[in-house]
């Protein structure tokens, strides 16, 4: 039926994936608040970025840390996907990560919580030019983008650069605002 409407943007989403879809469109989820990259050798995953104020950041997890174990189970023993799924869980529960930082191995306990993904931010790139990065057009995009622009104007920006590279889209009403 979906193919019959011949719309490239329409697709079928099974019920089992609906909650994850709604969570991603809300720019919030329950977890520890990190973006990770899988290590090619399968030994773990490297923290690329932590959301500001996230449970991971509050627990001392830093970019470049490599997670090699979750709750006492080593990543190679269960595989990447299973290990990443093990990090997810219910709000208020703890997950114990085995982390390598440089050559030092440590155990870090992180309490899962609601993570709000930063949708837009701004910074001055010169004394008169502001830069606004917009990650997606999902929930809170308009609010955060407007706040970033207003802040840059208050800082003296006379021109703005809007960066929407790699932005997968989102809600039309957020973009219009």
C-alpha positions as CSV (number, residue, x, y, z in Angstrom):
1,X,0.0,0.0,0.0
2,X,2.8,2.4,0.9
3,X,4.5,1.7,-2.5
4,X,1.2,2.5,-4.2
5,X,1.3,6.2,-3.2
6,X,4.6,6.6,-5.0
7,X,6.0,9.0,-2.4
8,X,9.7,8.7,-1.8
9,X,9.3,10.1,1.8
10,X,6.6,7.6,2.9
11,X,7.6,4.3,4.3
12,X,6.2,1.5,6.6
13,X,7.3,1.4,10.2
14,X,6.5,-1.7,12.2
15,X,5.0,-1.3,15.6
16,X,8.1,-2.7,17.2
17,X,10.1,0.4,16.0
18,X,7.5,3.1,16.7
19,X,8.7,4.1,20.2
20,X,12.3,4.4,19.0
21,X,11.1,6.5,16.1
22,X,9.1,8.8,18.4
23,X,12.0,9.1,20.7
24,X,14.4,10.1,17.9
25,X,11.9,12.7,16.6
26,X,11.6,14.2,20.1
27,X,15.4,14.7,20.2
28,X,15.3,12.9,23.6
29,X,15.8,9.4,24.8
30,X,16.6,7.5,28.0
31,X,20.3,6.5,28.0
32,X,23.7,7.8,28.9
33,X,24.0,10.5,26.2
34,X,26.9,9.6,24.0
35,X,27.6,9.2,20.3
36,X,29.9,6.3,19.6
37,X,31.9,4.8,16.7
38,X,32.6,1.1,16.5
39,X,36.2,0.0,16.5
40,X,37.1,-2.0,13.4
41,X,38.6,-4.8,15.4
42,X,35.4,-5.3,17.3
43,X,37.0,-4.8,20.7
44,X,34.7,-2.0,21.7
45,X,33.3,1.4,20.8
46,X,34.9,4.8,21.0
47,X,33.0,7.7,22.5
48,X,32.9,10.4,19.9
49,X,30.8,13.0,21.7
50,X,28.9,13.4,24.9
51,X,25.7,15.5,25.1
52,X,26.2,18.5,27.4
53,X,24.9,17.6,30.9
54,X,24.4,14.0,30.0
55,X,24.7,11.1,32.5
56,X,27.9,10.0,30.8
57,X,29.4,13.5,31.1
58,X,28.4,13.7,34.7
59,X,30.1,10.3,35.3
60,X,33.3,11.5,33.8
61,X,33.1,9.7,30.4
62,X,35.1,11.7,27.8
63,X,35.5,11.7,24.1
64,X,38.2,9.2,23.0
65,X,37.3,6.8,25.9
66,X,36.8,3.3,24.5
67,X,34.1,1.2,26.1
68,X,35.2,-2.5,26.1
69,X,32.7,-3.9,28.5
70,X,29.1,-3.4,29.7
71,X,27.9,-4.7,33.1
72,X,30.9,-7.1,33.3
73,X,30.4,-8.5,29.8
74,X,33.2,-7.8,27.3
75,X,32.1,-6.3,24.0
76,X,33.8,-9.0,21.8
77,X,32.0,-11.8,23.7
78,X,28.5,-10.4,22.8
79,X,29.2,-8.4,19.7
80,X,28.8,-4.6,19.1
81,X,25.1,-4.4,18.6
82,X,24.3,-6.4,21.7
83,X,26.8,-4.4,23.8
84,X,25.3,-1.1,22.6
85,X,21.8,-2.4,23.4
86,X,23.0,-3.3,26.9
87,X,23.9,0.3,27.5
88,X,20.3,1.3,26.9
89,X,17.8,0.7,29.7
90,X,15.3,2.2,32.0
91,X,15.5,5.7,33.5
92,X,17.2,5.7,36.9
93,X,19.0,2.4,36.5
94,X,22.8,2.0,36.5
95,X,25.1,0.6,33.9
96,X,28.7,-0.3,34.7
97,X,31.1,0.4,31.8
98,X,34.6,-0.9,31.5
99,X,36.5,1.9,29.8
100,X,40.0,2.3,28.4
101,X,41.3,5.8,28.6
102,X,44.7,5.9,26.9
103,X,46.2,2.7,28.5
104,X,44.3,2.9,31.7
105,X,41.4,0.5,32.3
106,X,38.6,1.7,34.7
107,X,35.1,0.9,35.7
108,X,32.6,3.7,35.5
109,X,29.0,3.5,36.8
110,X,26.5,5.7,34.8
111,X,22.9,6.2,35.8
112,X,20.6,6.2,32.8
113,X,18.4,9.3,32.5
114,X,16.5,11.4,30.0
115,X,18.9,12.9,27.5
116,X,18.0,15.9,25.5
117,X,19.9,16.0,22.3
118,X,21.3,19.5,21.4
119,X,19.5,20.4,18.1
120,X,21.1,23.7,17.3
121,X,23.9,25.8,18.7
122,X,25.7,29.0,17.7
123,X,29.1,30.5,18.1
124,X,30.9,33.5,16.9
125,X,33.5,32.7,14.2
126,X,34.8,36.3,13.9
127,X,33.9,39.6,15.6
128,X,31.0,40.1,13.1
129,X,30.1,36.6,11.8
130,X,28.0,34.1,13.7
131,X,27.7,30.4,12.9
132,X,24.6,28.4,13.6
133,X,24.7,24.6,13.3
134,X,21.3,22.8,13.0
135,X,21.4,19.0,13.5
136,X,17.9,18.2,12.4
137,X,14.4,19.8,12.1
138,X,12.8,17.6,14.7
139,X,11.3,18.7,18.1
140,X,12.9,21.9,19.6
141,X,14.7,22.8,16.4
142,X,12.9,26.2,16.1
143,X,13.3,27.1,19.7
144,X,17.0,26.2,19.9
145,X,17.8,27.8,16.5
146,X,16.0,31.1,17.4
147,X,17.8,31.2,20.7
148,X,21.2,30.6,19.0
149,X,20.5,33.4,16.5
150,X,19.3,35.9,19.2
151,X,22.5,35.1,21.3
152,X,24.7,35.7,18.3
153,X,23.0,39.0,17.4
154,X,23.5,40.1,21.0
155,X,27.2,39.3,20.7
156,X,27.4,41.6,17.7
157,X,26.9,39.3,14.7
158,X,26.2,41.2,11.5
159,X,26.1,38.1,9.3
160,X,25.1,34.5,10.0
161,X,26.2,31.2,8.5
162,X,23.7,28.4,8.8
163,X,25.1,24.9,8.6
164,X,22.6,22.2,7.8
165,X,25.1,19.7,6.4
166,X,24.2,16.1,7.2
167,X,20.8,17.3,8.5
168,X,18.4,14.4,7.7
169,X,15.3,16.7,7.8
170,X,12.4,16.4,10.2
171,X,9.1,18.3,10.9
172,X,8.1,20.9,8.3
173,X,6.5,23.1,11.1
174,X,9.8,23.3,12.9
175,X,11.6,24.4,9.8
176,X,8.9,27.0,8.9
177,X,9.1,28.5,12.4
